[in-house]
């Protein structure tokens, strides 16, 4: 199982119907199979996710967030990890809004290493 605890991610590709941007920063925490993250940046004032990680490192989670326009949004996401040559993790995400238009999308997040 991949250990996500303390890893920091930023989006590198996004669907146009999403709200996060390349300015959004996700800080992951893990305790056994439980994954959580607090995130913010760009149009996101505050966001949280909670979910589970399986033996292969796949993530299944729910998220909710508040935008700078004052809109509360929520949805679900499934992320599949890819370990890059330099050891960082890239997450391939498929998600769906449970609020608003209930549309689907994809995004890719990459781990950011501290300078």
C-alpha positions as CSV (number, residue, x, y, z in Angstrom):
1,X,0.0,0.0,0.0
2,X,1.3,3.5,-0.8
3,X,1.7,5.7,2.2
4,X,0.2,9.1,1.4
5,X,0.7,10.6,4.8
6,X,2.3,14.1,4.6
7,X,2.4,14.2,0.8
8,X,1.5,17.4,-1.0
9,X,-0.2,17.5,-4.4
10,X,-1.1,20.1,-7.0
11,X,-3.3,19.7,-10.1
12,X,-1.4,19.5,-13.4
13,X,-4.5,18.9,-15.7
14,X,-8.1,19.6,-15.1
15,X,-11.6,19.3,-16.7
16,X,-13.2,22.6,-17.6
17,X,-16.2,21.9,-15.3
18,X,-14.0,21.6,-12.2
19,X,-13.3,24.3,-9.6
20,X,-9.8,23.6,-8.4
21,X,-6.8,25.1,-10.3
22,X,-3.1,24.7,-10.5
23,X,-3.0,27.1,-7.5
24,X,-4.9,24.6,-5.3
25,X,-2.7,22.7,-2.8
26,X,-3.8,19.3,-1.3
27,X,-2.1,18.1,1.9
28,X,-2.8,14.4,2.5
29,X,-2.9,12.5,5.8
30,X,-3.3,8.8,6.2
31,X,-4.0,6.6,9.1
32,X,-4.1,2.9,8.1
33,X,-6.7,2.8,5.3
34,X,-8.2,6.2,6.0
35,X,-7.2,9.2,3.8
36,X,-8.0,12.8,4.6
37,X,-6.9,16.0,3.0
38,X,-7.3,19.7,3.6
39,X,-6.9,21.9,0.5
40,X,-7.2,25.5,-0.6
41,X,-5.9,27.9,-3.2
42,X,-7.2,29.5,-6.4
43,X,-11.0,29.7,-6.2
44,X,-11.1,27.3,-3.2
45,X,-11.3,29.0,0.2
46,X,-11.3,25.7,2.0
47,X,-11.9,22.0,1.1
48,X,-11.7,18.6,2.7
49,X,-11.7,15.1,1.5
50,X,-12.2,11.8,3.3
51,X,-11.9,8.3,2.0
52,X,-10.2,5.0,1.9
53,X,-7.0,3.6,0.2
54,X,-6.8,0.0,-1.0
55,X,-3.8,-2.3,-1.2
56,X,-2.8,-1.0,-4.6
57,X,-2.9,2.6,-3.4
58,X,-6.2,3.5,-5.2
59,X,-8.3,6.1,-3.4
60,X,-12.0,6.3,-3.1
61,X,-13.2,9.5,-1.4
62,X,-15.8,12.2,-1.0
63,X,-15.0,15.9,-0.9
64,X,-16.7,19.2,0.0
65,X,-15.4,22.7,-0.6
66,X,-16.3,26.4,-0.3
67,X,-15.5,28.7,-3.2
68,X,-14.5,32.4,-3.1
69,X,-18.0,33.1,-4.5
70,X,-19.5,31.5,-1.3
71,X,-20.7,28.4,-3.1
72,X,-20.7,25.0,-1.2
73,X,-19.8,22.1,-3.5
74,X,-19.5,18.4,-3.0
75,X,-18.7,15.2,-4.9
76,X,-17.0,11.9,-5.1
77,X,-13.7,10.8,-6.7
78,X,-11.7,7.7,-7.5
79,X,-7.9,8.2,-7.9
80,X,-5.4,5.7,-9.4
81,X,-1.8,6.3,-8.5
82,X,1.2,6.2,-10.8
83,X,4.7,6.2,-9.3
84,X,7.0,8.4,-11.4
85,X,10.6,7.7,-12.1
86,X,11.7,10.2,-9.5
87,X,9.5,8.5,-6.9
88,X,6.8,11.1,-6.8
89,X,3.2,10.1,-7.1
90,X,0.9,11.1,-9.9
91,X,-2.9,10.7,-9.2
92,X,-5.3,10.0,-12.2
93,X,-8.7,11.1,-11.0
94,X,-12.3,10.5,-12.2
95,X,-14.8,12.5,-10.3
96,X,-18.5,13.5,-10.2
97,X,-20.3,16.4,-8.6
98,X,-23.0,15.5,-6.2
99,X,-24.1,19.2,-6.2
100,X,-24.8,21.5,-9.0
101,X,-25.1,19.9,-12.4
102,X,-23.8,16.5,-11.2
103,X,-21.4,16.4,-14.2
104,X,-18.3,14.2,-14.3
105,X,-14.7,15.1,-15.0
106,X,-11.1,14.0,-14.8
107,X,-8.0,15.6,-13.3
108,X,-4.4,14.7,-12.7
109,X,-2.5,15.7,-9.5
110,X,1.2,15.4,-9.0
111,X,3.2,15.3,-5.8
112,X,5.1,18.4,-4.9
113,X,8.4,17.9,-3.2
114,X,9.6,20.6,-0.8
115,X,12.4,22.8,-2.0
